[in-house]
Amino acid sequence: MFPARYAPVLFGFVLSGLMSALVSAIATFRAAGMGQGLAALWLGNWLSSWAVAFPAVLVVAPLARRLVARLTRS
């Protein structure tokens, strides 16, 4: 278990992993079609996209929180 202070980073790690897996799977399937080697191709695409997505989530999440706070009322 991780201490609670790591929750925002852990959340970003999990969210970016799941979202990049889903988006890269759809994009890889659309580009390559169903065939042999699709899983290996997707895995390579996913890992490289996750490497970009995780730091991006850490940077963009605070901006998104502030934007949502401005767009909503208490």
Buried (B, 14 or more C-beta within 10 A) or exposed (E): EEEEEEEBBEEBBEBBBEBBBEBBBEBBBEEEEEEEEBEEBBBEBBEEBBEEBBEEBBEEBEEEEEEEEEEEEE
